[in-house]
Amino acid sequence: LRGLRNHVSVELNRAEGKVLLRGTADALSTVRASIEALLDEAHANAVQLSLNSAQLDRLLRPQRPDNVLLVRKLQETHEVALTVDREARLLSMRGRAAAVAAAQAEK
């Protein structure tokens, strides 16, 4: 995908949960296929973990010295998507198999 940087532009709209791609038909076809493969892999490697109160608090409390949430650090470090359901006390992980395994090991 890095080779297509000059042929495709990407706009991420987090608020709407959309990714807008612009470029040539061939480049867009390649990028779209790659993104779909990544999403399929992430879905196949989805994991859901039950959390106790202490684990939930640790994930959602700002960490010193930079006051970043642990859940955000895990996402950035391991390149996984994490969703925390506070009410159900569940942590959902999606990503590449190795990335999900590495994030799980951080327990």
C-alpha positions in Angstrom: 0.0 0.0 0.0 2.9 2.4 0.6 3.7 2.4 -3.1 0.2 3.8 -3.8 0.6 6.9 -1.6 1.1 9.1 -4.7 -2.0 7.7 -6.4 -4.6 7.6 -3.5 -5.6 10.2 -1.0 -7.3 9.2 2.3 -9.6 11.2 4.5 -10.7 9.8 7.8 -13.9 11.1 9.3 -13.9 9.6 12.8 -17.2 11.3 13.8 -19.1 9.5 11.1 -16.9 6.4 11.1 -16.1 6.8 7.4 -13.0 6.7 5.3 -13.0 8.5 2.0 -10.5 7.4 -0.7 -9.8 9.3 -3.9 -7.6 8.2 -6.7 -7.3 6.3 -10.0 -9.6 3.3 -10.5 -6.7 0.8 -10.4 -5.1 2.2 -7.3 -8.5 2.4 -5.5 -9.3 -1.2 -6.4 -5.9 -2.3 -4.9 -6.4 -0.2 -1.7 -10.0 -1.3 -1.2 -9.0 -5.0 -1.5 -6.3 -4.5 1.0 -8.5 -2.7 3.5 -11.2 -5.3 3.1 -8.6 -8.0 3.8 -7.5 -6.2 6.9 -11.0 -5.8 8.1 -11.8 -9.5 7.5 -8.7 -10.5 9.4 -9.6 -8.1 12.3 -13.1 -9.6 12.5 -11.7 -13.1 12.4 -9.4 -12.4 15.3 -11.9 -10.6 17.5 -11.7 -11.3 21.2 -13.9 -10.3 24.0 -12.7 -10.2 27.6 -14.6 -9.8 30.8 -13.1 -7.2 33.1 -13.3 -6.7 36.9 -13.6 -3.3 38.4 -9.9 -2.9 38.9 -9.1 -3.8 35.3 -11.7 -1.5 34.0 -10.4 1.4 36.1 -6.8 0.7 35.0 -7.8 0.8 31.3 -9.8 4.0 31.6 -7.7 6.0 34.1 -5.1 8.4 32.7 -1.6 7.0 33.2 1.4 9.0 34.4 3.5 10.8 33.2 1.7 11.7 30.0 -1.9 11.2 31.3 -2.9 9.0 28.3 -5.5 6.3 28.9 -4.1 2.8 29.0 -6.7 1.7 26.4 -5.3 4.3 24.0 -1.7 3.3 24.7 -2.6 -0.4 24.0 -4.3 0.6 20.7 -1.3 2.6 19.5 1.4 0.2 20.7 -0.2 -3.0 19.3 -2.2 -1.5 16.4 -5.5 -3.1 17.6 -9.0 -1.6 17.9 -10.2 -1.7 21.5 -13.8 -1.1 22.6 -14.7 -0.9 26.3 -18.2 -1.5 27.4 -18.3 -0.1 30.9 -21.8 -1.3 31.8 -21.2 -4.9 30.7 -17.5 -4.7 31.8 -16.3 -6.1 28.5 -13.2 -5.3 26.4 -13.4 -6.1 22.7 -10.2 -6.4 20.7 -9.9 -6.6 16.9 -6.8 -6.6 14.7 -4.2 -8.9 13.3 -3.7 -12.1 15.2 -0.3 -11.3 16.5 -1.4 -7.8 17.5 -4.4 -9.1 19.4 -2.3 -11.7 21.2 0.3 -9.1 22.2 -2.4 -6.8 23.5 -3.9 -9.7 25.5 -0.5 -10.4 27.0 -0.5 -6.9 28.6 -3.1 -8.0 31.1 
